[in-house]
Amino acid sequence: MTTKKQSSADGRRKVEALRNQGIEAYANWDIDQAVSAFENALRVAPDDADTVLNLAKALARGGDFDRALQALAEFMRLEPGSPLEERFEQLFASGMDSVEQVLTDTMTHAGISIEEIGAAIQMWLAYRITLGRDPLVIRQPDAWAAALDYTVRKVNLHPTTRSSVATLYDVSEKSLSDRHGHLVSVLDIMPCDYRYFTGDHNPLDKLVEAAELLERLEARFQEP
């Protein structure tokens, strides 16, 4: 009996350590390491719903939405009747939700490219997954749509203002601003974010090239 208890305790500690590794890697944008850690934790404890949810978030951050949805389906199997069930079930629906409907209609009428509309829809999908156990309250679909539109425009460096986008969606600047800030915080969005940038030449590429060049120069500088 003692051996079984010890084994169980060891297993819990191992799962917790692996999950913490995954959470740290996720925060540091080491997506492959995060996914690996969560998958290893699930090999030890396949029914750990929190680990499954963390895996879904990591996969979504990495843009692997098919596997992220598979993980969410597994989460719902492990936690039937969860308060999150309705939100996650909507992700599997064939039709658009209220936010997506307003978003696509308004962006289309405004002449926004199909690529940027797609980026906004992808952002909304990633956001709903990445919230995890935090609640999602959609009282103003128009305000969420406005925030998604505005955020995608900012990512793609379009000259725009909160005021103009708020007017387009007939919402207040504050409601747009609050939701924009939440999107940026939850998804850790940056200027020219590769996940939502639709142009041919991303300015971040130059920063990456400069960093790689600096690393090579530093290595040469340190040579004996």
N, C-alpha and C positions, 0 to 999 in steps of 0.2 A: 504494500500500500504506500509506504514511504517513497519507494522508488518511483511509483506512478505519479505521486504528487510532485516529486522533484523533477521528473521528466516534463510534467505539465507546466511547472513554473519556469523551467528552462526554455520551453517552447514559447511561452508568453514573453519572456525577456528577449528572446531572439526576434520575435515578430515586432516587438516594440522598437528594438534597435534598428531593424531593417526599415520599418516605417519612418523612423526619425531620419535615417539616412536619405530616404526618398524625399521627405519633406524639405530637408536642407538642400538637396540637389535641385528640387523643383524651384525653390526660392532663388537659387543661383543660376537658373536657366540651363542646368545640365540635364536636359530632358531624357537622354538615353540612360543616364545613371539613375534618374528618378524612376523611370519605368522599370528598369532592371531590379531596383531595390524593392519596389512594390510587388513585382511578380515573384521575387524570391520569398517575400513575406507570405504571399498567398500559397506558395508551395508548402509552407509550414502550417499555415492556418487558412485553408481554402474558403472558410465561411466567415472570414472577418470582413464585415460590411464596410467598415471605415477604410480599410486598405483598398477595397474594390473602388470606393468612391474617390480616393486619392489617385488611384491608377487612372480612372476616367479623366480626372482633371489634368494629369500629366499628359495623357494622350491627346487631349483637346489642345493643350498649349503647344504640343508638337505638330498640330494640324492633322492628326490621324483620327478623324471623326468617326470613321466606321468602327474602329476598335473601341473608341471612347463610348459609343452607343452600345456596343456589345457589353462593355463593363457596366454601364448603367442598367442594362437588362438583367445582368447578374445581381446587381445591387437590389433591384426590385424583387428578385426571386428570394434573396436573403432577408429582405425586410418587407414582406407583404403588408399592405395597408399603411406604409410610411406616409407621413405628411408631405414628402417630396414626390410621391407617386404621380400625382396629377401633372406636376410640372415636367417630370421626366417623360411621362407618356406622351405629352404634347410634342416632344422632340421626335417621336416616331410617326407622328401624323403626316398624312400626305398633303394636307392643305396648309395654308399659312395661318398663323395666329393673328390676333388683332394688331399687334405691333408691326409684323411683317407686311400686312395688308396696307396699312397707312404708309409705311416706309416705301414700299415698291411703287405705289400709286403716286406719291408725292415726288419722289426722286425721278421717276419717269417723266412726269409732267414738267419737272424743272430742267429736263434735258441732261441729267446726269448719266454717265456711261453705264452700260450693263455690267462692266467689270467692277465699278465702284458700288453699284447696287448689290452685287454678289458679295463684295467685301463687307458691306454693312450687315447683310444677312448672316454671313459667317461670324461676324463679331457678336451678333445677338445669340447665335447658337453657342459659341464659346463661353459667353458670359453666363448663360443659364446653366451650363455644366460646371463652370468654375466656381459658382456660388456655393457649390457643395450643399451643406446642411443649412446654410443661411437662407432665410425666407426671401421669396421674390413676390413683391406686391405690385401689380400692374393696375394702378388706379387711373392713369392717364396714358393710354397707348400712344397718343399723339406726341406727348413729351418724350417718351422713350424713343420713338421713331426720330424725332428731331435731334435728340442727343446722339443717336447712332449716325445719322446723316452728317451732323456737324463734326463728329469725331473722325469719320472717314475723310471728310474734306480737309481737316487739319493734318491728318496723317499724310495725305497726298499733296500738301502744301498749296492748296487752293486759297486765294485771297478771299476770306469770308469773315463774317462777324456773328457772334451769338444773336445779336439783334435781328439780322437779316434772316437767319435760319428760324429763329423763334417766330418771326412774323409769317414766314412761309407755312409753318405748321399751326399757326394761331395758338401758340402757347407762351407762357411767360419766360423771360430770360432766366429767371431764377430756377424754374423747374428744369429747363434745359441744362443750365450750368450744374445743378446738383447731380443730375443723371450722367452728364459727361464726366464729371469728376469721379463718380462711382465706377464707371466703365474703365477709365484710365487706371484707377487704383486696383480694381479686382483683376483686370487683365494685364496689368503692368505694361501699358501701351506707351510707346516712345515715338518721337517724330520719325516719319518714314518707316514705321514698323513694317518689317518684311511680311508679316501676316496679312496686312491690309493695304499695302502699297501696290498700286496697279500699273505704275509707269514702267517704261522699258529700262530706265537707268536710275537706280536707287542711289541717292547721295551717300547713303551709309556705306556703300561699296568702297568709296574713296577712303573713308575712315578705317575700314578693315585693311585695305591695302597699305595705308600709312602705318598702321599698327604693326603689320607684318614686316614692312620695310624697317621700321625702328627696331624690331626684335632682331632682324638679321644684322643690322648695323651694330647693335649692342653686343651681339655674339662675336662679331669680328673685332670689336673694340677690346673685348675681354680675352682674345686669343693671345697666348704667350709669344 
